[in-house]
Amino acid sequence: MLPDATVAALTAIAVSAALPLFLYGAWIMIDAEAVTWGVLTYHLKFILTGLTLTTVPMVFWMVPRLFGLAGHPGQFGGLATVHAFLGLTAYAFLLFGFTGIVRIFRAKWEHDLYHDYDEDVLLEEIGSERMSHWRSRLRLGVFGYTFFWIGAWLTGLGRFVVMYVL
């Protein structure tokens, strides 16, 4: 079994590695003149990898230590509480954003754009008269997730430094 300091360092590296993936995923969407299905799926490859690098350490290492599971004392208090609050708020925004992406995926499914693939179909042109609403909801969720994720990341790095470096 690895010492806590080693696992903490690997966790910090994994979560930090998510940041460039999130930034590049955002850049893909910002840089695209037209958001086609191909652009969206290319973007999601980076975002899902970043989410994996963030979520797996959270579920299997951070949460058990926060709540005193897996034979570790609980860590509620100070930076741990701030870190947990910011992280949970980030995931709440992510879930809010998912409510938009689910509607966007459903509209593409209803218009058979998974089987009758057309690279040039714009998301605004499909399905629902509420597509702009769902896209706005997705954007708000992504912005909120990113904002609170950065706060949680910085707080987590601060905790790492205080607990394992100083």
Backbone as a printed PyTorch tensor [residue, N CA C, xyz], in Angstrom:
tensor([[[  0.8480,  -1.1810,   0.0000],
         [  0.0000,   0.0000,   0.0000],
         [  0.8920,   1.2420,   0.0000]],

        [[  0.5080,   2.2130,  -0.8110],
         [  1.2740,   3.4480,  -0.9310],
         [  1.0170,   4.3820,   0.2490]],

        [[  2.0380,   5.1140,   0.6750],
         [  1.8160,   6.1090,   1.7370],
         [  0.8660,   7.2010,   1.2600]],

        [[  0.1750,   7.8320,   2.2250],
         [ -0.7760,   8.8940,   1.8950],
         [ -0.1390,  10.0210,   1.0890]],

        [[  1.0970,  10.3860,   1.4060],
         [  1.7610,  11.4790,   0.6850],
         [  1.9360,  11.1310,  -0.7880]],

        [[  2.2300,   9.8870,  -1.0870],
         [  2.4000,   9.4600,  -2.4840],
         [  1.0680,   9.4930,  -3.2160]],

        [[  0.0330,   8.9720,  -2.5830],
         [ -1.2910,   8.9770,  -3.2070],
         [ -1.7840,  10.4190,  -3.3720]],

        [[ -1.5130,  11.2670,  -2.3720],
         [ -1.9010,  12.6770,  -2.4790],
         [ -1.1870,  13.3500,  -3.6490]],

        [[  0.0880,  13.0500,  -3.8370],
         [  0.8450,  13.6340,  -4.9520],
         [  0.2940,  13.1390,  -6.2900]],

        [[ -0.0050,  11.8490,  -6.3950],
         [ -0.5760,  11.2990,  -7.6330],
         [ -1.9530,  11.9030,  -7.9090]],

        [[ -2.7270,  12.1060,  -6.8540],
         [ -4.0380,  12.7290,  -6.9990],
         [ -3.8950,  14.1700,  -7.4790]],

        [[ -2.9690,  14.9080,  -6.8830],
         [ -2.7410,  16.2980,  -7.2920],
         [ -2.3010,  16.3630,  -8.7510]],

        [[ -1.4580,  15.4350,  -9.1650],
         [ -1.0000,  15.4020, -10.5620],
         [ -2.1610,  15.0820, -11.5000]],

        [[ -2.9680,  14.0770, -11.1420],
         [ -4.0880,  13.6750, -11.9980],
         [ -5.0970,  14.8130, -12.1430]],

        [[ -5.4670,  15.4260, -11.0230],
         [ -6.4580,  16.5030, -11.0750],
         [ -5.8810,  17.7080, -11.8140]],

        [[ -4.6140,  18.0090, -11.5870],
         [ -3.9810,  19.1280, -12.2970],
         [ -3.8850,  18.8600, -13.7950]],

        [[ -3.7080,  17.6130, -14.1820],
         [ -3.6380,  17.2580, -15.6020],
         [ -4.9740,  17.4830, -16.3050]],

        [[ -6.0530,  17.5430, -15.5330],
         [ -7.3660,  17.7900, -16.1260],
         [ -7.4890,  19.2210, -16.6400]],

        [[ -6.7970,  20.1690, -16.0120],
         [ -6.9460,  21.5770, -16.3980],
         [ -6.6150,  21.8360, -17.8650]],

        [[ -5.4550,  21.3820, -18.3840],
         [ -5.2050,  21.6320, -19.8070],
         [ -6.2220,  20.9460, -20.7230]],

        [[ -6.7440,  19.8040, -20.2910],
         [ -7.7700,  19.1280, -21.0970],
         [ -9.0530,  19.9530, -21.1280]],

        [[ -9.4480,  20.4990, -19.9850],
         [-10.6290,  21.3600, -19.9400],
         [-10.4200,  22.6090, -20.7960]],

        [[ -9.2500,  23.2080, -20.6910],
         [ -8.9700,  24.4290, -21.4660],
         [ -8.9620,  24.1470, -22.9630]],

        [[ -8.3470,  23.0310, -23.3630],
         [ -8.3270,  22.7040, -24.7900],
         [ -9.7310,  22.3500, -25.2770]],

        [[-10.4800,  21.6330, -24.4560],
         [-11.8630,  21.3220, -24.8230],
         [-12.6920,  22.5820, -25.0090]],

        [[-12.4850,  23.5560, -24.1310],
         [-13.1830,  24.8360, -24.2750],
         [-12.7300,  25.5530, -25.5360]],

        [[-11.4240,  25.5180, -25.8000],
         [-10.8930,  26.1910, -26.9890],
         [-11.4900,  25.6030, -28.2700]],

        [[-11.6910,  24.3120, -28.3040],
         [-12.2800,  23.6650, -29.4780],
         [-13.6430,  24.2890, -29.7810]],

        [[-14.4490,  24.4880, -28.7430],
         [-15.7870,  25.0380, -28.9470],
         [-15.7380,  26.5290, -29.2960]],

        [[-14.8200,  27.2650, -28.6570],
         [-14.7030,  28.6920, -28.9160],
         [-14.1960,  28.9420, -30.3280]],

        [[-13.2520,  28.1240, -30.7650],
         [-12.6070,  28.3130, -32.0580],
         [-13.4630,  27.8600, -33.2450]],

        [[-14.4220,  26.9810, -32.9920],
         [-15.2370,  26.4330, -34.0750],
         [-16.2190,  27.4860, -34.5900]],

        [[-16.2170,  27.6800, -35.9100],
         [-17.2070,  28.5780, -36.5050],
         [-18.5990,  27.9780, -36.4210]],

        [[-18.6820,  26.6780, -36.6840],
         [-19.9550,  25.9630, -36.6210],
         [-19.7750,  24.7600, -35.7030]],

        [[-20.6840,  24.6180, -34.7480],
         [-20.6150,  23.4930, -33.8190],
         [-21.3870,  22.3320, -34.4290]],

        [[-20.6730,  21.4930, -35.1340],
         [-21.2700,  20.3010, -35.7310],
         [-21.1020,  19.1390, -34.7740]],

        [[-21.6910,  18.0140, -35.1260],
         [-21.5820,  16.8060, -34.3140],
         [-20.1220,  16.3800, -34.1900]],

        [[-19.3650,  16.4880, -35.2580],
         [-17.9480,  16.1310, -35.2280],
         [-17.1590,  17.0010, -34.2600]],

        [[-17.4190,  18.2900, -34.2610],
         [-16.7440,  19.2100, -33.3360],
         [-17.1420,  18.8780, -31.8980]],

        [[-18.4240,  18.6270, -31.6810],
         [-18.9060,  18.3200, -30.3410],
         [-18.2770,  17.0410, -29.7970]],

        [[-18.2350,  15.9870, -30.5800],
         [-17.6610,  14.7370, -30.0920],
         [-16.1520,  14.8540, -29.8820]],

        [[-15.4610,  15.6130, -30.7230],
         [-14.0300,  15.8370, -30.5320],
         [-13.7980,  16.5910, -29.2220]],

        [[-14.6030,  17.5890, -28.9690],
         [-14.5520,  18.3630, -27.7280],
         [-14.7930,  17.4570, -26.5190]],

        [[-15.7930,  16.5950, -26.5990],
         [-16.1500,  15.7370, -25.4690],
         [-15.0510,  14.7310, -25.1220]],

        [[-14.2430,  14.3390, -26.0870],
         [-13.1370,  13.4160, -25.7800],
         [-12.1930,  14.0350, -24.7570]],

        [[-11.9040,  15.3030, -24.8900],
         [-11.0090,  15.9830, -23.9570],
         [-11.7100,  16.2480, -22.6240]],

        [[-12.9610,  16.6670, -22.6920],
         [-13.7030,  16.9850, -21.4750],
         [-13.9220,  15.7310, -20.6360]],

        [[-14.3200,  14.6350, -21.2580],
         [-14.5600,  13.4020, -20.5080],
         [-13.2780,  12.8440, -19.9020]],

        [[-12.1610,  12.9950, -20.5980],
         [-10.8810,  12.5760, -20.0320],
         [-10.5550,  13.4270, -18.8090]],

        [[-10.7590,  14.7330, -18.9020],
         [-10.5370,  15.6180, -17.7640],
         [-11.4620,  15.2860, -16.5960]],

        [[-12.7220,  15.0090, -16.8960],
         [-13.6510,  14.6320, -15.8300],
         [-13.2410,  13.3300, -15.1580]],

        [[-12.7340,  12.4010, -15.9260],
         [-12.2560,  11.1390, -15.3550],
         [-11.0650,  11.3800, -14.4390]],

        [[-10.1180,  12.2080, -14.8890],
         [ -8.9410,  12.5060, -14.0720],
         [ -9.3120,  13.2350, -12.7830]],

        [[-10.4270,  13.9040, -12.7700],
         [-10.8780,  14.6160, -11.5760],
         [-11.7730,  13.7460, -10.7030]],

        [[-12.7000,  13.0230, -11.3210],
         [-13.7230,  12.3060, -10.5720],
         [-13.2020,  11.0310,  -9.9190]],

        [[-12.3720,  10.2770, -10.6100],
         [-11.8810,   9.0160, -10.0440],
         [-11.1090,   9.2500,  -8.7460]],

        [[-10.1350,  10.1860,  -8.7070],
         [ -9.4660,  10.4300,  -7.4230],
         [-10.4070,  10.9550,  -6.3450]],

        [[-11.3990,  11.7460,  -6.7630],
         [-12.3440,  12.2790,  -5.7870],
         [-13.1360,  11.1460,  -5.1330]],

        [[-13.6590,  10.2530,  -5.9520],
         [-14.5200,   9.1890,  -5.4350],
         [-13.7300,   8.1710,  -4.6140]],

        [[-12.5580,   7.7990,  -5.0960],
         [-11.8320,   6.7050,  -4.4600],
         [-10.7760,   7.1410,  -3.4510]],

        [[-10.4350,   8.4290,  -3.3920],
         [ -9.4230,   8.8370,  -2.4240],
         [ -9.8670,  10.0110,  -1.5640]],

        [[-10.4140,  11.0700,  -2.1710],
         [-10.7620,  12.2610,  -1.3960],
         [-11.9700,  12.0450,  -0.4970]],

        [[-13.0620,  11.5510,  -1.0450],
         [-14.3000,  11.3910,  -0.2770],
         [-14.1180,  10.4320,   0.8970]],

        [[-13.4860,   9.2600,   0.7110],
         [-13.3070,   8.3910,   1.8770],
         [-12.5180,   9.0560,   3.0140]],

        [[-11.5320,   9.8560,   2.6910],
         [-10.7630,  10.5260,   3.7340],
         [-11.5330,  11.6740,   4.3730]],

        [[-12.3420,  12.3520,   3.5900],
         [-13.1300,  13.4570,   4.1300],
         [-14.1040,  12.9540,   5.1920]],

        [[-14.7780,  11.8530,   4.9050],
         [-15.8040,  11.3340,   5.8080],
         [-15.2820,  10.3120,   6.8080]],

        [[-13.9910,  10.0610,   6.8050],
         [-13.4230,   9.1180,   7.7630],
         [-13.6890,   7.6680,   7.4060]],

        [[-13.8580,   7.3740,   6.1210],
         [-14.0510,   6.0020,   5.6630],
         [-12.6930,   5.3660,   5.4010]],

        [[-12.6500,   4.0950,   5.1620],
         [-11.4310,   3.3660,   4.8130],
         [-10.3690,   3.4730,   5.9040]],

        [[-10.8090,   3.5430,   7.1610],
         [ -9.8750,   3.5310,   8.2720],
         [ -9.1210,   4.8230,   8.5060]],

        [[ -9.5620,   5.9090,   7.9080],
         [ -8.9040,   7.2080,   8.0900],
         [ -9.7860,   8.1070,   8.9350]],

        [[ -9.1560,   8.9530,   9.7630],
         [ -9.9760,   9.9040,  10.5320],
         [-10.6060,  10.9320,   9.6050]],

        [[-11.7770,  11.3980,   9.9550],
         [-12.4450,  12.4230,   9.1540],
         [-11.6290,  13.7070,   9.1160]],

        [[-11.8050,  14.4640,   8.0450],
         [-11.0030,  15.6680,   7.8560],
         [-11.8560,  16.9260,   7.7450]],

        [[-13.0680,  16.8960,   8.2910],
         [-13.8920,  18.0910,   8.2090],
         [-13.2620,  19.2050,   9.0260]],

        [[-13.2470,  20.3780,   8.4540],
         [-12.6980,  21.5460,   9.1240],
         [-11.7690,  22.2990,   8.2010]],

        [[-11.7180,  23.5970,   8.3680],
         [-10.7760,  24.4340,   7.6380],
         [-10.8480,  24.2840,   6.1360]],

        [[ -9.6710,  24.1070,   5.5280],
         [ -9.5730,  24.0190,   4.0690],
         [-10.3030,  22.8060,   3.5020]],

        [[-10.3840,  21.7230,   4.2840],
         [-11.0830,  20.5280,   3.7870],
         [-12.5470,  20.8310,   3.5130]],

        [[-13.1780,  21.5910,   4.3930],
         [-14.5840,  21.9400,   4.2150],
         [-14.7610,  22.8710,   3.0190]],

        [[-13.8840,  23.8490,   2.8930],
         [-13.9520,  24.7720,   1.7510],
         [-13.7340,  23.9960,   0.4480]],

        [[-12.7390,  23.1210,   0.4540],
         [-12.4350,  22.3060,  -0.7260],
         [-13.6330,  21.4420,  -1.1220]],

        [[-14.2440,  20.7920,  -0.1250],
         [-15.4080,  19.9380,  -0.3960],
         [-16.5850,  20.7610,  -0.9010]],

        [[-16.8410,  21.9220,  -0.2980],
         [-17.9460,  22.7720,  -0.7330],
         [-17.7620,  23.2220,  -2.1800]],

        [[-16.5630,  23.7090,  -2.5060],
         [-16.3070,  24.1670,  -3.8790],
         [-16.4230,  23.0130,  -4.8740]],

        [[-15.8890,  21.8580,  -4.5050],
         [-15.9650,  20.6950,  -5.3960],
         [-17.3900,  20.2220,  -5.6170]],

        [[-18.1700,  20.1430,  -4.5440],
         [-19.5690,  19.7220,  -4.6950],
         [-20.3810,  20.7310,  -5.4900]],

        [[-20.1010,  22.0060,  -5.2960],
         [-20.7870,  23.0400,  -6.0780],
         [-20.4330,  22.9100,  -7.5550]],

        [[-19.1670,  22.6160,  -7.8400],
         [-18.7550,  22.4060,  -9.2300],
         [-19.5510,  21.2620,  -9.8550]],

        [[-19.6610,  20.1410,  -9.1410],
         [-20.4010,  19.0060,  -9.6910],
         [-21.8960,  19.2870,  -9.7880]],

        [[-22.4340,  20.1350,  -8.9120],
         [-23.8430,  20.5310,  -9.0370],
         [-24.0580,  21.3060, -10.3360]],

        [[-23.1390,  22.2180, -10.6480],
         [-23.2350,  22.9430, -11.9200],
         [-23.0790,  21.9970, -13.1010]],

        [[-22.2110,  21.0110, -12.9650],
         [-22.0310,  20.0340, -14.0410],
         [-23.3340,  19.2770, -14.2930]],

        [[-24.0020,  18.8610, -13.2280],
         [-25.2880,  18.1790, -13.3920],
         [-26.3180,  19.0940, -14.0520]],

        [[-26.3300,  20.3630, -13.6750],
         [-27.2270,  21.3350, -14.3080],
         [-26.9260,  21.4260, -15.8030]],

        [[-25.6470,  21.4770, -16.1640],
         [-25.2620,  21.5140, -17.5730],
         [-25.6710,  20.2600, -18.3130]],

        [[-25.5970,  19.1090, -17.6240],
         [-25.9890,  17.8510, -18.2540],
         [-27.4590,  17.8510, -18.6470]],

        [[-28.3040,  18.5930, -17.9070],
         [-29.7130,  18.6430, -18.2950],
         [-29.8690,  19.2830, -19.6720]],

        [[-28.9650,  20.1760, -20.0250],
         [-28.9920,  20.7640, -21.3640],
         [-28.4460,  19.8090, -22.4090]],

        [[-27.3350,  19.1650, -22.1000],
         [-26.7170,  18.2840, -23.0960],
         [-27.6030,  17.0830, -23.3810]],

        [[-28.3440,  16.6180, -22.3870],
         [-29.2620,  15.4950, -22.6190],
         [-30.3070,  15.8860, -23.6500]],

        [[-30.8440,  17.1130, -23.5520],
         [-31.8500,  17.5720, -24.5210],
         [-31.2430,  17.7170, -25.9120]],

        [[-29.9930,  18.1900, -25.9690],
         [-29.3220,  18.3380, -27.2630],
         [-29.1020,  16.9690, -27.8950]],

        [[-28.6170,  15.9980, -27.1040],
         [-28.4330,  14.6440, -27.6150],
         [-29.7680,  14.0450, -28.0670]],

        [[-30.8160,  14.2720, -27.2580],
         [-32.1390,  13.7320, -27.6180],
         [-32.6410,  14.3150, -28.9350]],

        [[-32.4470,  15.6110, -29.1510],
         [-32.8800,  16.2410, -30.3990],
         [-32.1380,  15.6300, -31.5830]],

        [[-30.8610,  15.3670, -31.4160],
         [-30.1020,  14.7420, -32.5000],
         [-30.6150,  13.3210, -32.7610]],

        [[-30.9690,  12.6110, -31.6970],
         [-31.4950,  11.2520, -31.8420],
         [-32.8430,  11.2770, -32.5690]],

        [[-33.7180,  12.2010, -32.1690],
         [-35.0390,  12.2940, -32.7900],
         [-34.9530,  12.6510, -34.2670]],

        [[-33.9090,  13.3170, -34.6720],
         [-33.7360,  13.6930, -36.0750],
         [-32.7920,  12.7430, -36.8080]],

        [[-32.5730,  11.5830, -36.1990],
         [-31.8000,  10.5010, -36.8070],
         [-30.4070,  10.9600, -37.2570]],

        [[-29.8120,  11.8650, -36.4930],
         [-28.4930,  12.3570, -36.8640],
         [-27.3670,  11.4730, -36.3360]],

        [[-27.7190,  10.4270, -35.6080],
         [-26.7080,   9.4500, -35.2220],
         [-26.4820,   8.4510, -36.3440]],

        [[-27.5510,   8.1020, -37.0710],
         [-27.4330,   7.1290, -38.1660],
         [-27.2640,   7.8080, -39.5190]],

        [[-28.0230,   8.8610, -39.7560],
         [-27.9290,   9.6180, -40.9990],
         [-27.0180,  10.8120, -40.7420]],

        [[-25.7490,  10.5420, -40.6270],
         [-24.7480,  11.5110, -40.1700],
         [-24.5090,  12.6010, -41.2120]],

        [[-24.5550,  13.8410, -40.7700],
         [-24.2620,  14.9770, -41.6390],
         [-23.3430,  15.9230, -40.8780]],

        [[-22.0830,  15.9870, -41.2680],
         [-21.0600,  16.7840, -40.6000],
         [-21.4120,  18.2630, -40.5530]],

        [[-22.2020,  18.7360, -41.4920],
         [-22.4700,  20.1640, -41.6000],
         [-23.7470,  20.6300, -40.9020]],

        [[-24.4360,  19.7250, -40.2090],
         [-25.6590,  20.1200, -39.5160],
         [-25.2700,  20.8890, -38.2540]],

        [[-25.7970,  22.0880, -38.1250],
         [-25.5350,  22.9070, -36.9420],
         [-26.5270,  22.5570, -35.8450]],

        [[-26.0750,  22.6390, -34.6010],
         [-26.9590,  22.3080, -33.4840],
         [-28.1930,  23.2080, -33.4420]],

        [[-28.0440,  24.4750, -33.8420],
         [-29.1870,  25.3910, -33.8070],
         [-30.2750,  24.9910, -34.8110]],

        [[-29.9330,  24.1890, -35.7940],
         [-30.8770,  23.8540, -36.8580],
         [-31.7180,  22.6230, -36.5490]],

        [[-31.4520,  21.9430, -35.4660],
         [-32.1670,  20.6850, -35.2390],
         [-33.2570,  20.8460, -34.2050]],

        [[-34.2530,  20.0780, -34.3720],
         [-35.2340,  19.7060, -33.4150],
         [-36.1050,  20.7200, -32.7340]],

        [[-35.6460,  21.2620, -31.7020],
         [-36.5160,  21.9630, -30.7790],
         [-36.4030,  23.4750, -30.9320]],

        [[-37.5330,  24.1280, -30.7760],
         [-37.5080,  25.5850, -30.7640],
         [-36.8570,  26.0910, -29.4800]],

        [[-36.6250,  25.1980, -28.5270],
         [-35.9760,  25.5550, -27.2620],
         [-34.4910,  25.2050, -27.2560]],

        [[-33.9210,  24.9130, -28.4070],
         [-32.5120,  24.5120, -28.4570],
         [-31.6080,  25.5870, -27.8770]],

        [[-31.9050,  26.8560, -28.1270],
         [-31.0670,  27.9210, -27.5690],
         [-31.1500,  27.9250, -26.0380]],

        [[-32.3200,  27.5910, -25.4860],
         [-32.4710,  27.4880, -24.0280],
         [-31.5780,  26.3800, -23.4790]],

        [[-31.6030,  25.2210, -24.1240],
         [-30.8100,  24.0880, -23.6350],
         [-29.3190,  24.3620, -23.7960]],

        [[-28.9530,  25.0280, -24.8590],
         [-27.5410,  25.3810, -25.0480],
         [-27.1110,  26.4120, -24.0080]],

        [[-27.9890,  27.3480, -23.6590],
         [-27.6770,  28.3230, -22.6060],
         [-27.5200,  27.6280, -21.2600]],

        [[-28.3820,  26.6810, -21.0100],
         [-28.2970,  25.9100, -19.7660],
         [-26.9810,  25.1430, -19.7010]],

        [[-26.5910,  24.5700, -20.8190],
         [-25.3140,  23.8660, -20.8900],
         [-24.1570,  24.8240, -20.6340]],

        [[-24.1990,  25.9850, -21.2500],
         [-23.1180,  26.9750, -21.0610],
         [-23.0210,  27.4280, -19.6100]],

        [[-24.1660,  27.6910, -18.9750],
         [-24.1590,  28.0990, -17.5730],
         [-23.5780,  26.9980, -16.6940]],

        [[-23.9750,  25.7700, -16.9540],
         [-23.4380,  24.6490, -16.1900],
         [-21.9420,  24.4980, -16.3730]],

        [[-21.4700,  24.6520, -17.5900],
         [-20.0370,  24.5410, -17.8630],
         [-19.2710,  25.6840, -17.2050]],

        [[-19.7970,  26.9090, -17.3090],
         [-19.1230,  28.0470, -16.6820],
         [-19.0580,  27.8550, -15.1710]],

        [[-20.1740,  27.4870, -14.5550],
         [-20.2050,  27.2770, -13.1050],
         [-19.2720,  26.1670, -12.6800]],

        [[-19.2970,  25.0620, -13.4330],
         [-18.3970,  23.9560, -13.1160],
         [-16.9490,  24.4180, -13.1710]],

        [[-16.5960,  25.1070, -14.2270],
         [-15.2130,  25.5500, -14.3980],
         [-14.8000,  26.5080, -13.2840]],

        [[-15.6310,  27.4650, -12.9680],
         [-15.3290,  28.4440, -11.9320],
         [-15.0960,  27.7530, -10.5820]],

        [[-16.0360,  26.9070, -10.1770],
         [-15.9150,  26.2520,  -8.8780],
         [-14.8520,  25.1490,  -8.8940]],

        [[-14.6450,  24.5050, -10.0510],
         [-13.5810,  23.5110, -10.1540],
         [-12.2270,  24.1690,  -9.9110]],

        [[-11.9980,  25.3280, -10.5090],
         [-10.7190,  26.0270, -10.3070],
         [-10.5540,  26.3950,  -8.8310]],

        [[-11.6120,  26.8620,  -8.2010],
         [-11.5430,  27.1520,  -6.7660],
         [-11.2230,  25.9180,  -5.9430]],

        [[-11.8810,  24.7990,  -6.2500],
         [-11.6130,  23.5460,  -5.5280],
         [-10.1960,  23.0600,  -5.8030]],

        [[ -9.7580,  23.1870,  -7.0360],
         [ -8.4030,  22.7550,  -7.4080],
         [ -7.3530,  23.5540,  -6.6430]],

        [[ -7.5060,  24.8760,  -6.6170],
         [ -6.5450,  25.7170,  -5.9010],
         [ -6.5650,  25.4300,  -4.3940]],

        [[ -7.7550,  25.2310,  -3.8540],
         [ -7.8620,  24.8980,  -2.4350],
         [ -7.2350,  23.5350,  -2.1520]],

        [[ -7.4610,  22.5790,  -3.0500],
         [ -6.8610,  21.2560,  -2.8900],
         [ -5.3450,  21.3000,  -2.9660]],

        [[ -4.8190,  22.1010,  -3.8810],
         [ -3.3610,  22.2520,  -3.9520],
         [ -2.8310,  22.9020,  -2.6780]],

        [[ -3.5720,  23.8770,  -2.1510],
         [ -3.1860,  24.4870,  -0.8890],
         [ -3.1670,  23.4720,   0.2470]],

        [[ -4.1890,  22.6300,   0.3080],
         [ -4.2220,  21.5620,   1.3200],
         [ -3.0530,  20.6150,   1.1430]],

        [[ -2.7470,  20.2620,  -0.0900],
         [ -1.6250,  19.3660,  -0.3610],
         [ -0.3250,  19.9630,   0.1710]],

        [[ -0.1040,  21.2310,  -0.1290],
         [  1.1270,  21.8950,   0.3240],
         [  1.1910,  21.9360,   1.8530]],

        [[  0.0940,  22.3190,   2.4860],
         [  0.0680,  22.4130,   3.9560],
         [  0.2710,  21.0460,   4.5980]],

        [[ -0.3640,  20.0220,   4.0710],
         [ -0.3290,  18.6960,   4.7030],
         [  0.9280,  17.8970,   4.3700]],

        [[  1.4720,  18.0350,   3.1520],
         [  2.5130,  17.1170,   2.7290],
         [  3.8370,  17.7710,   2.3390]],

        [[  3.8500,  19.0860,   2.1410],
         [  5.0900,  19.7360,   1.7080],
         [  5.7110,  20.5190,   2.8550]],

        [[  4.9040,  21.3060,   3.5690],
         [  5.4420,  22.1310,   4.6640],
         [  5.6810,  21.3350,   5.9210]]])
